[in-house]
Amino acid sequence: MKWIKTLIIMVIFILVILFSLQNSKEVTLRFGLYPIQDRFWDIPGLPLFLIILCSVFLGVLIGGIGDLYQRFQLKKALRQNEKMIEKLSREVETLRGSGIEPPSLKREE
């Protein structure tokens, strides 16, 4: 199983290298709105593959942070539910030990 993981990582690495070689043209990255023609917002001479790979990495990072937040929220809800189950289980055991009959769920006709 470990060699399959290594093989997949190698294939992805080779694909990234091929992508980088085919998209090595330099481009200028511009920030800001169209009417603003300030050179301060330009970053000249960046390879296209670097911009694309950084964008993908940033998207994965933002998605991962969102996923971690959701996991923590679910774990918090799970802990609260487990505490409630434990509390209700103790209450049921207390009621069973006191000799109180639970209400009948059957309808009397």
Kinemage of the C-alpha trace (Angstrom):
@kinemage 1
@onewidth
@group {chain A} dominant
@subgroup {mainchain}
@vectorlist {calphas} color= white
{ca met a 1} P 0.000 0.000 0.000
{ca lys a 2} L 2.894 2.320 0.772
{ca trp a 3} L 4.373 1.849 -2.703
{ca ile a 4} L 1.045 2.849 -4.293
{ca lys a 5} L 1.099 6.095 -2.323
{ca thr a 6} L 4.719 6.688 -3.384
{ca leu a 7} L 3.842 5.963 -7.015
{ca ile a 8} L 0.915 8.406 -6.950
{ca ile a 9} L 3.105 11.126 -5.410
{ca met a 10} L 5.765 10.536 -8.087
{ca val a 11} L 3.197 10.792 -10.901
{ca ile a 12} L 1.805 14.032 -9.459
{ca phe a 13} L 5.339 15.410 -9.098
{ca ile a 14} L 6.156 14.556 -12.731
{ca leu a 15} L 2.908 16.164 -13.915
{ca val a 16} L 3.720 19.347 -11.965
{ca ile a 17} L 7.196 19.464 -13.536
{ca leu a 18} L 5.751 18.996 -17.040
{ca phe a 19} L 3.146 21.675 -16.350
{ca ser a 20} L 5.878 24.029 -15.155
{ca leu a 21} L 8.022 23.448 -18.232
{ca gln a 22} L 5.121 24.051 -20.612
{ca asn a 23} L 3.954 27.233 -18.843
{ca ser a 24} L 7.236 29.003 -18.160
{ca lys a 25} L 6.406 32.200 -20.063
{ca glu a 26} L 6.841 35.310 -17.945
{ca val a 27} L 3.778 37.439 -17.279
{ca thr a 28} L 3.021 40.604 -15.345
{ca leu a 29} L 0.676 40.247 -12.411
{ca arg a 30} L -1.509 43.321 -11.955
{ca phe a 31} L -3.631 44.219 -8.946
{ca gly a 32} L -6.268 46.890 -8.604
{ca leu a 33} L -9.084 48.293 -10.682
{ca tyr a 34} L -8.961 49.220 -14.361
{ca pro a 35} L -8.952 53.029 -13.987
{ca ile a 36} L -5.963 52.871 -11.646
{ca gln a 37} L -2.867 52.696 -13.859
{ca asp a 38} L -0.261 52.821 -11.110
{ca arg a 39} L 2.960 50.812 -11.515
{ca phe a 40} L 2.908 50.139 -7.781
{ca trp a 41} L 0.287 47.443 -8.406
{ca asp a 42} L 2.353 45.537 -11.007
{ca ile a 43} L 4.620 42.558 -10.372
{ca pro a 44} L 6.541 41.958 -13.624
{ca gly a 45} L 8.448 38.864 -14.684
{ca leu a 46} L 6.617 36.073 -12.875
{ca pro a 47} L 6.414 32.656 -14.545
{ca leu a 48} L 2.847 31.677 -15.405
{ca phe a 49} L 3.147 28.266 -13.716
{ca leu a 50} L 4.152 29.946 -10.453
{ca ile a 51} L 1.020 32.085 -10.439
{ca ile a 52} L -1.217 29.105 -11.239
{ca leu a 53} L 0.401 26.782 -8.682
{ca cys a 54} L 0.275 29.461 -5.971
{ca ser a 55} L -3.409 30.039 -6.742
{ca val a 56} L -4.142 26.310 -6.466
{ca phe a 57} L -2.151 26.080 -3.224
{ca leu a 58} L -3.981 29.078 -1.773
{ca gly a 59} L -7.350 27.547 -2.705
{ca val a 60} L -6.428 24.233 -1.074
{ca leu a 61} L -5.212 26.079 2.024
{ca ile a 62} L -8.424 28.110 2.354
{ca gly a 63} L -10.528 24.981 1.802
{ca gly a 64} L -8.494 23.095 4.409
{ca ile a 65} L -8.970 25.846 6.969
{ca gly a 66} L -12.720 25.789 6.316
{ca asp a 67} L -12.745 22.016 6.707
{ca leu a 68} L -10.822 22.205 9.987
{ca tyr a 69} L -13.297 24.767 11.321
{ca gln a 70} L -16.211 22.509 10.410
{ca arg a 71} L -14.520 19.495 12.039
{ca phe a 72} L -13.984 21.405 15.276
{ca gln a 73} L -17.633 22.471 15.280
{ca leu a 74} L -18.751 18.861 14.749
{ca lys a 75} L -16.449 17.592 17.509
{ca lys a 76} L -17.837 20.223 19.863
{ca ala a 77} L -21.415 19.157 19.051
{ca leu a 78} L -20.432 15.495 19.496
{ca arg a 79} L -18.970 16.179 22.952
{ca gln a 80} L -22.124 18.058 23.967
{ca asn a 81} L -24.314 15.207 22.727
{ca glu a 82} L -22.195 12.620 24.559
{ca lys a 83} L -22.533 14.611 27.797
{ca met a 84} L -26.306 14.807 27.311
{ca ile a 85} L -26.505 11.048 26.646
{ca glu a 86} L -24.494 10.342 29.789
{ca lys a 87} L -26.718 12.656 31.851
{ca leu a 88} L -29.910 11.071 30.494
{ca ser a 89} L -28.526 7.557 31.036
{ca arg a 90} L -27.832 8.372 34.691
{ca glu a 91} L -31.348 9.788 35.005
{ca val a 92} L -32.862 6.618 33.508
{ca glu a 93} L -30.853 4.431 35.902
{ca thr a 94} L -31.968 6.585 38.830
{ca leu a 95} L -35.623 6.266 37.796
{ca arg a 96} L -35.310 2.504 37.324
{ca gly a 97} L -33.778 2.121 40.756
{ca ser a 98} L -36.501 4.165 42.475
{ca gly a 99} L -39.270 1.774 41.469
{ca ile a 100} L -41.204 4.254 39.345
{ca glu a 101} L -42.948 2.573 36.463
{ca pro a 102} L -42.255 4.087 33.063
{ca pro a 103} L -45.355 5.309 31.229
{ca ser a 104} L -46.979 2.776 28.961
{ca leu a 105} L -46.755 3.538 25.279
{ca lys a 106} L -49.782 1.420 24.429
{ca arg a 107} L -53.097 3.166 23.860
{ca glu a 108} L -55.959 2.058 25.991
{ca glu a 109} L -59.166 1.550 24.069
